[in-house]
């Protein structure tokens, strides 16, 4: 049987439900055992009591030879005096045709059924015991014995009692046992919940440490853990260290590659500039394209390396404030203003230069087309990943906007929809690739201010 998805994903729930189920089974079996044991003991005590009364009557009949002297006074139980009390005795003479009967007052002119007539076999000593329906329709437990009193005759001595009292006692015991076991079950559930919570506490602590590492608040797992979890923490530290080493080597190699490619290109351009000719013009044109391509793919490689880094976190507000001031100066001659609102506590889970490049490219693109203003807003929204949130960067301009069929083209590498505007056509495509490296996305839509709205989703907290 498969567990529901929510249950199967929770170790604490699985442990609690398993312990609760096993405890419930144990308590149920125990309650059934104790109830059965108590019933057996109650029935034995009940039958021993009947046997005592039977022996007392048999002894009286045997010794006195006068069955009439045998009465409830000698039994010492007032219930034999009360009509319909459910406790009866009866003595029947068997060796004469009249079958004279002497009975307790509680029987009140009624007769007890004979077990021998009901087919109950005789036991040791000729006694019988069994259940039968009494005079008032109630179930009776009857014990009887045939005794030979010599010259005075042969007698059938019977003692009977209703089992209602015994059943009531058993019912009370079952009810009290149920209450006690229910209280015990609740106590066990509390103990199990505490045990599970206490036992899994190191895992929660490990999770908090990993969250701190992801947020850049620490660089390794530092706490001491139980023997079962300590190897996992050590392996995670080794993994984090190996990740940093790999990323550092990747950055170094990317930097070396950039230097190795750009230097020969600069030499080629300088040589072409020294000897003007149609060939030199073509070389300069192709060298520019190569520079753009190298910059694009190097930025993409850097973004891929940084996007996989653990522990990188950037305060958003200082970065955005600097960009807004910069672009206000750049586009000040056109009268375009850049404004925005950012919470001081917001953080981006990534490198500062990547955040600057993504937001900077979007602000630059908006500034090229805006008439008067560009507004930046950053919101926090829940992420699809547990214990995480997303930064939603919204940039609105009041420019002419962009038709829906052209929005996808605008994010393609090197695609320029308007050659009159400066740029290489790589800005938005770099934003798309950088955002994808961090698990984010860029979406273009209509701005409430009439222009284009760029929505950038990035990991944050």
Steps between C-alpha positions, in 0.01 A plus 500: 500500500640837400489788745349834392757729342497753786553226759768316302704821472510565874731289714347642817148410385607151396670438837207640696234309307702178517549529876137603550374207292719247680407644840131486409530137398686412821244683714209339316645151542581574864146626567353187341732280706426676830125499431506128420711431808269705722195323355657161568584598857154649559330187369717276716426710811130497414491124456703441817242704687222285359699189591535623858123546529442161340733325743340674794154376398632149420671482837188614681280247319746219555560565867154592618301267282239771501507698184248737642753638743718610215419858434639837412582579858772237491637639171542846646395689184185716518456486123350153536218667700412765240251392231645530152845593631666263252653282773320167559540161655278199458490148651301235313437149636565249225402163655126550527235568249400832654842655447459727798677832452648735759619835363620842605249777547662692211374232261143595594311181404698462179726208410854479378562300181705181540831491319464127458183560299691751284764244408786644711738212580594422857848586615724364776290387799180512297466877511390707203543862411359697212285788379124503468210741479354582839139546605499869415675449168843606620810295430601295804816316590396174669698244697328181616582169665309183584564377856394180672396577860446133586170415656375855461512491122683615188506870425591732212656812647520809274641849546453763231581864454463754223821608323384861470707619793808326365444645153458846651830460683669387180344794313623747761844345487502523119389864512758595764768309310406683180525836676835406651639372172370806315682723747807281459470526120485881521799502732691267267411720201642799684813308593544377142448851361760636741737215421465551124543876531798464731654224289467697175622826653855453361354476149311826548820661629687368196230644274533843666876491452460414132254787461756732661764376256264552207432853619869576533489543878761226555732294284488156662312274743646564843278333761573159653247231409415149626696208360226414251497850343861611547624313186230675294606842633867420423413393145297816447796711614723316255243549224473873572878534497532305175228718345688817590827359363337404171336841463824679578685297239221568251523875560874494460477307175232735367716802582804343333293419193370857480852638519633247248234588240464873545873572475540351146182679393638832621821437307301423184290815539808716562672359190190559292475859624865557406438410134156631392348299220176316416657191655579692818140623520376141465745381764381770741138405435555130559724565801218701658262212443754261652541727804125502552481124465792445738349739755165330472624145547752596768224674695287193455779273628558727800129503574482120484792472741366759741144373478607167647690655788392431856492772759491802266259770616468868403322788668259631236439856618860638471541344158170639364554848649838526326352392167210748523741787568725392214228477238339824614828671412541310172152588371474836676552691175175349369312580818438135589484430873563166671327424831425194705409350837697213651478349847822536696484138617474340155780271388579336168641149513784563258794720408472878514645552152240265351217691669647829377533367148143368482329803652741736323421357157126523567529861623717590201251347259211684669696829497555479126128492431349693792357848448518635854539235767604146585365347822655200671315292761622187679253271674540179700275204420493134606708258298399158377795362697448440871637758747590740220370818346537683170593855414275648233680792335252717304624776269240722329560773242268743324639440152326362193506145632555186298248293304451145637640327185826698537558434870648156445725633226626775731660242730680314222877538492622787282149593386444877472147607419603862436843570348470871585547427868853435629600155623606153392169321539643277773360672811167320539643166390769531768227570756311188387809280527609642836150460643480141371834421666343594834174321432315822415328636191431820308153589377404800284152646508293819492571771755217692671690814394456417133844363424675169560503310827793268571444247782808319623466209745807423712569287809498697822408498868 
